[in-house]
Amino acid sequence: MGYGLIHIKKNKLQLINYGVIHLNKLKNHPDKLKRIFDRVDEIIKEYKPDEMAIEAPFFGKNVQSMLKLGRAQGVCIAASLNRNVPFEEYTPRRIKQAITGKGGASKEQVASMLQSLLKLEELPKHLDATDGLAAAVCHFYSKGKGEHNKTKASNWKAYIKENPKRNVSKKK
């Protein structure tokens, strides 16, 4: 599982740290969930982030894999809530769109764009690290407006009603 930390100074991105939480040596799922919670909690304690971005659950063909992924995401969210760090979720497609301009971009394309954007000397061995970093950069580009802050409007009339300050009328 990847993570990434960025700092925003004068509206500019600065890389703090990124990496992966290794889970492959752990045999059972509860141990993996505990490792994720403990490591995310340590990262939050060490770096004291103002906000956290996470990849939102997505639908796949393998129900068991989706369930395990959802649990892992929930553990990350629990760690942020435990430390009073607000979080926002972004779909994988939206993260890729924010970084590369293409929602269907590959992990390699996302990593390459982040390498250029953040001036990374080399790409990490595990691209999960750049996945975590991509969520953080997407959060910055999205000004913190993720899946939780989406408008519920189903048409323009409803959108205007829900967002009166965004309504620009023409002067006569």
C-alpha positions, 0 to 999 in steps of 0.5 A: 500500500502506497502513501505520499506526503506533500507540503503546499507553500505559496500554492506550490507543491513540495515533496516531503516523503513517499513510500509503501507499507509492506504487507507481503510477509504477513500471512493473514488479513487481520495482521495486515489491517493492523500493520496498515493502521499502525503505520498510517497512525505513525505517519500521521503522528510524525508528519502531522498532516492537515488533511488526508486524501485516499483512493475511494473504493472501486468496483471490480470483478473479484468480490473478495479482493474488493472487500479486502481493499475496502477494509484496508481503506477503512483502516486508513480512514480510522487512523485519520479520524483517530488523530482528528485529521480530515480526509477526502476520497478520490476515485482512481479515475479522477486521480489519474485524470488530475495527474496525467489528464487521462482517467485511463492512464497506467500506473507508469504514466502517473508515476512518470508525470509525478517524477517530472512534476515533483522532480523525483530523481528516480521512480520507486521500485513499487509504483504503489508509492507513486499511487499514494503520492498521486492521491495527495497531488490530486487532493491539492489540484482538486482544492480538497473537493473529493467524493464527499463534497460532490454536488448532489444536483441532478440538473442545472436548475438544481445545481444553481439552487444548491450553489447560489454564490456560483450563479453569475448573472449578466448585467443589463 
